[in-house]
Structure formats: structure tokens, C-alpha cells
Amino acid sequence: MARPITKVVKPEVSEEQKQAQTVDRVLQSLAENPEGIQATIKLLQELHDSGILGALNAAVEAKEDIAKIVVGQMVRPPVTNMINNAMAAAGGLTELDPEMTKKLMAGVTKGLQRADEALQSGAKVGVFDLIKALRDPDINRAMGFGINLLKGVGEGLKD
């Protein structure tokens, strides 16, 4: 009867064998992906020729200095004001009905087109034209919208 195995011996792999296996794996990957490797080499060459690769390398080497500059710029009052304003505007936009915003922007676009046409024609507007305009349902609607908009802005400013 054979003796039981009491010790498992793992084959020792030398450093040279490990390197040879690594080289074989890299060569196999290169052989399996020739188009991707060639495209990557072409991209790197273009980046090098344009100077972008050098700039990227310099930026990576100077990452701590760049980070200090970026952080220094980000804490300046104008930048923090801009960030706070952007966040407040985004918060306000989340409360608006997208359909109403779309309708309002379409109206503004159409109004700007009409205003440009009137400006190009050079027609003068008289007092009677203003009175007649107030009877126009479109102008009346816009005036009512504007008056209510101003009322809402005033209520918001009161707080």
C-alpha cells in the first residue's frame, strides 16, 4: 500500500520564468488586438506631434502644484458666488413646469423675431397705436402675464 501524501510541494517559479510568462501574455494580447493597438499608437503619436502629450505629462508631474492652484481659484469669492448662483438657479429651475418654460421660450423667440422685423422696417409707433395694441388679445395676454410676473417677483422680494 502507498503512503499518504502529507506535504504538497508547489512548483517554484523563478523570476525569469515569471517575466517570460508576462511577456508571453502581452504578446498574446497584442496578437489578439492589432487594430486597437495600432489606433492607440496613432493616437499617442498625434498627441505627441501636437504637443498635447507633453503638456499632459507636465501636468501629471506637477499635479500637486496644479491642485493647489485649482483649489485656490475655487475658493475665491467670485467663483463661490458663481457656484452658489448656479445652484440657486438650478434649484429654481427644478420648481418650474417644463411645458410652461417651453411655451415661454417659444413666445420669447417669436417676440424677438417680430421685434427685429419692426426694427428693420423703421415704422414709428404713435399714441393711438399703443391704445389699439392694448385691445389686441395677444398683447393683452402678454401684458397680463408681465403684470402677474412682476407681482410674483415683488412678493418674492418681500421676504
C-alpha positions as CSV (number, residue, x, y, z in Angstrom):
1,M,0.0,0.0,0.0
2,A,1.3,3.5,-0.8
3,R,2.0,6.1,1.8
4,P,-0.4,9.0,2.1
5,I,0.6,12.4,0.7
6,T,1.3,14.6,3.7
7,K,3.1,17.5,2.0
8,V,2.1,19.3,-1.2
9,V,5.1,20.8,-3.0
10,K,4.2,23.8,-5.1
11,P,6.5,24.2,-8.1
12,E,8.8,27.1,-7.6
13,V,8.7,29.7,-10.4
14,S,11.8,31.7,-10.9
15,E,11.8,35.4,-11.6
16,E,12.9,34.8,-15.2
17,Q,10.0,32.4,-15.7
18,K,7.5,34.9,-14.4
19,Q,8.9,37.6,-16.7
20,A,8.7,35.2,-19.6
21,Q,5.1,34.4,-18.8
22,T,4.3,38.1,-18.6
23,V,5.9,38.8,-21.9
24,D,4.0,35.9,-23.5
25,R,0.7,37.3,-22.2
26,V,1.5,40.7,-23.5
27,L,2.4,39.3,-26.9
28,Q,-0.8,37.3,-27.0
29,S,-2.8,40.4,-26.2
30,L,-1.0,42.3,-29.0
31,A,-1.7,39.5,-31.4
32,E,-5.4,39.4,-30.5
33,N,-6.0,43.2,-30.7
34,P,-3.8,44.5,-33.6
35,E,-6.3,47.2,-34.7
36,G,-6.8,48.6,-31.2
37,I,-3.1,48.7,-30.6
38,Q,-2.4,50.4,-33.9
39,A,-5.2,53.0,-33.2
40,T,-3.7,53.7,-29.8
41,I,-0.2,54.1,-31.2
42,K,-1.6,56.5,-33.8
43,L,-3.5,58.5,-31.2
44,L,-0.4,58.8,-29.0
45,Q,1.7,59.9,-32.0
46,E,-0.9,62.6,-32.8
47,L,-0.9,63.8,-29.2
48,H,2.9,63.8,-29.2
49,D,3.1,65.7,-32.5
50,S,0.6,68.3,-31.4
51,G,2.4,68.9,-28.1
52,I,-0.6,67.8,-26.0
53,L,1.1,64.7,-24.7
54,G,4.0,66.7,-23.4
55,A,1.6,69.1,-21.7
56,L,-0.3,66.2,-20.2
57,N,2.9,64.7,-18.9
58,A,3.9,68.0,-17.4
59,A,0.5,68.4,-15.8
60,V,0.7,64.9,-14.3
61,E,4.2,65.6,-12.9
62,A,3.0,68.9,-11.4
63,K,-0.3,67.6,-10.1
64,E,0.2,68.9,-6.6
65,D,1.0,72.4,-7.8
66,I,-2.0,72.4,-10.2
67,A,-4.2,71.1,-7.4
68,K,-3.1,74.0,-5.2
69,I,-3.8,76.5,-7.9
70,V,-7.3,75.0,-8.7
71,V,-8.3,74.9,-5.1
72,G,-7.0,78.4,-4.6
73,Q,-9.1,79.6,-7.6
74,M,-12.2,77.7,-6.4
75,V,-12.3,79.4,-3.0
76,R,-12.2,83.0,-4.5
77,P,-15.4,84.9,-3.7
78,P,-16.4,85.4,-7.4
79,V,-16.1,81.7,-8.1
80,T,-18.0,80.7,-4.9
81,N,-20.7,83.3,-5.8
82,M,-20.9,81.8,-9.3
83,I,-21.3,78.3,-7.9
84,N,-23.9,79.4,-5.3
85,N,-25.8,81.3,-8.1
86,A,-25.7,78.3,-10.4
87,M,-27.0,76.1,-7.6
88,A,-29.8,78.6,-6.7
89,A,-30.8,78.8,-10.4
90,A,-30.8,75.1,-10.8
91,G,-33.0,74.8,-7.7
92,G,-35.4,77.4,-9.1
93,L,-35.5,75.6,-12.5
94,T,-36.5,72.3,-10.7
95,E,-39.6,74.0,-9.5
96,L,-40.8,75.3,-12.9
97,D,-43.1,73.3,-15.1
98,P,-41.1,72.3,-18.2
99,E,-44.1,72.8,-20.5
100,M,-44.5,76.4,-19.3
101,T,-40.8,77.1,-19.7
102,K,-41.0,75.7,-23.3
103,K,-44.1,77.8,-24.1
104,L,-42.4,80.9,-22.6
105,M,-39.2,80.4,-24.6
106,A,-41.2,79.9,-27.8
107,G,-43.0,83.1,-27.1
108,V,-39.8,85.0,-26.4
109,T,-38.3,83.6,-29.6
110,K,-41.4,84.7,-31.6
111,G,-41.4,88.1,-29.9
112,L,-37.7,88.7,-30.7
113,Q,-38.4,87.8,-34.4
114,R,-41.3,90.3,-34.5
115,A,-39.3,93.0,-32.7
116,D,-36.4,92.5,-35.2
117,E,-38.9,92.8,-38.2
118,A,-40.3,96.0,-36.7
119,L,-36.9,97.4,-36.1
120,Q,-35.9,96.7,-39.7
121,S,-39.0,98.3,-41.1
122,G,-38.4,101.5,-39.1
123,A,-42.1,102.1,-38.5
124,K,-42.9,104.6,-35.9
125,V,-45.3,103.8,-33.1
126,G,-47.8,106.5,-32.1
127,V,-50.0,107.0,-29.1
128,F,-53.1,105.7,-30.9
129,D,-51.1,102.6,-32.0
130,L,-50.4,101.9,-28.3
131,I,-54.1,102.2,-27.4
132,K,-55.1,100.0,-30.3
133,A,-52.4,97.5,-29.3
134,L,-53.9,97.1,-25.8
135,R,-57.1,95.8,-27.4
136,D,-55.0,93.1,-29.3
137,P,-55.7,89.7,-27.4
138,D,-52.0,88.6,-27.8
139,I,-50.7,91.9,-26.4
140,N,-53.3,91.8,-23.6
141,R,-52.3,88.3,-22.7
142,A,-48.6,89.3,-22.6
143,M,-49.3,92.4,-20.5
144,G,-51.3,90.3,-18.1
145,F,-48.5,87.7,-17.9
146,G,-46.0,90.5,-17.3
147,I,-48.0,92.2,-14.6
148,N,-48.5,88.9,-12.8
149,L,-44.8,88.1,-13.2
150,L,-43.9,91.4,-11.7
151,K,-46.4,90.8,-8.8
152,G,-44.8,87.4,-8.1
153,V,-41.3,88.9,-8.2
154,G,-42.4,91.6,-5.8
155,E,-43.9,89.1,-3.4
156,G,-40.7,87.1,-3.6
157,L,-38.6,90.1,-2.8
158,K,-40.7,91.0,0.2
159,D,-39.5,88.0,2.2
